[in-house]
Amino acid sequence: MTPPPARTSLRALLLCQAVLVGGLTLSFPFMTLYLHQERGLPMGFVGLVISASLLATAAGQGVGGELSDSWGCKRVMAAGVAGRAAFTALLAVAIARDWTLAALAGAHLLAAFMGNLYDPAVKSWIAQEHPAEDRARAYGLLRMAANAAWAVGPALGGFMAGRSYALMFGTTAAVCALALVLLLWAVPPSPPAQDREGFDLVALLAVARDGRYLRYCLLTVALGLMTAQLVAPLSVHAVEHGGLSETQLGVLFTVNGALVVLLQTGANAAIAGSRLTAAAAVACLFYAAGWPFIGFAAGLPALAAGMAVVTVGEVLLSPTSSALAANMAPARNRGRYLGFHGLSYQLGHALGPLLGGLGAEHLSGRWAPAPWVAAGAMAGACGWGFHLLGRGLSRDEQGLSRDKESIT
């Protein structure tokens, strides 16, 4: 049987991505509010719980990337989605029956670990199907599919949060199961990159011996910390200092998702033929402006304006950072390298809610914008890091076609 063309295969994957993320955004952005408002936990402890789940996410990224090279990307994607559905269903039961915090955290950690086998496998699949100069566009479309779901999921979740958190997470589990069916039916498999068995932790960590890739991954840790402010810390800040209700919070995240859908195609066009590091540096400048704006904002219109600035940074940064990781990785071990990159990002993403929670607990009471001014400063530092990284990359690694270089 002749395999379907790359364009048709990508469309099938985008559909699966939209369904999966739509299910996840029904509930997981509201986990912070559940722990803080329903269970009465202080924000510092909530940040610790969320950070622990993101450490599990980081481990899932590493394992998923490593397995993608040996099992093949589709098998790893399917395992991740199936695990996410099963453990999210368990989390819904834990909430409905008011289980202990340890049981809640355990289910949440397992859902995070299994679910994030998926991400590096998806990125590796795209890297196998698309040449270096087209990967930023493909990753941009993947991000757009995810954020089309963001335009719907949080708004429905905000409506459901006032009625039943257990129903929210149960619905997420059901939608994840639907995404699994679509994935198995519509996405073609890709061959393993290597003929080897299973997960090799030593080989995964050996990626750190590649000094140049390690420098990029250290920068990625800082990016993860900075961008992690978008969900958990922002949820609490917007409600407690920005004056939003839970329903309005859902609308705020919907603004983010809708803007990504509207802006991503234009962002892909701006990135095309540009140095990826230059596009990423520009993206960081938008974050550097947007986070402080959010810190000073109050009310839905002002917070939505700040979200719009941050979203411009997001639509530029997400595809460029993923394309850089894929382009800098050797083809034979691309899954391993992308898993290490994903692990690095999620390590930073795990620290983000912890630091954001501590900032909300100890700084926001004295001066509410303080954590957001700090996040903006970190974004500016990340932009400078991309400028330095770009000095040592080849044209192929920068994602440049042979005759274009529009951002200098």
Buried (B, 14 or more C-beta within 10 A) or exposed (E): EEEBEBEEBBBBBBBBBBBBBBBBBBBBBBBBBBBBBEBEBEBBBBBBBBBBBBBBBBBBBBBBBBBBBBBBBBBBBBBBBBBBBBBBBBBBBBBBEEBEEEBBBBBBBBBBBBBBBBBBBBBBBBBBBBEBBBBBBBBBBBBBBBBBBBBBBBBBBBBBBEEBBBBBBBBBBBBBBBBBEBBBEBBBEBEBBBEEEEBBEEEBEEBEEBEEBBBBBBBBBBBBBBBBBBBBBBBBBBBBBBBBEBEBBBBBBBBBBBBBBBBBBEBBEBBBBBBBBBBBBBBBBBBBBBBBBBBBBEEBEBBBBBBBBBBBBBBBBBBBBBBBBBBBBEEEBBBBBBBBBBBBBBBBBBBBBBBBBBBBBEBBEEEBBBBBBBBBBBBBBBBEBBBEBBEEBEEBBBBBBEEEBEBE
